[in-house]
Amino acid sequence: APEQFEGRAVFASDLYSIGVTMYQMLTGDLPYDTPSPGDLARLKRGELVSPPRLRQPGIPKVIDDIVMRALAKKRADRFADAQAMLDALEAVLAGDRTSLAPLVQDHALPPAQG
């Protein structure tokens, strides 16, 4: 998680790690290539993370949004807690667009491309 570069790992860092794991499960790759020492500043700023749909276009946009929210650079843009993330995933499984919308769309992330 970006805050770990500053020695400030918090609970939101765990949600970031879950996002990395989900990304790998969906694409078979890490959300970023192994950075060179010169890329560490860009990685810390969240510039090297690309949406999973860019690698696997068949991933539904709503799943892409959940993963990208978990991988948000700013802790405040990630899910508030693991329950909120689980609620979003369960809403996807249930096909409940009404309860899902506020869980994944109320964050300041760029829209997924692809």
Secondary structure, DSSP 8 states (H G I E B T S, - for coil): -GGGGGT---HHHHHHHHHHHHHHHHHSS-SS----GGGHHHHHTTTT---HHHH-TTS-HHHHHHHHHHT-SSGGGS-SSHHHHHHHHHHHHHT-HHHHHHHHHSS-------
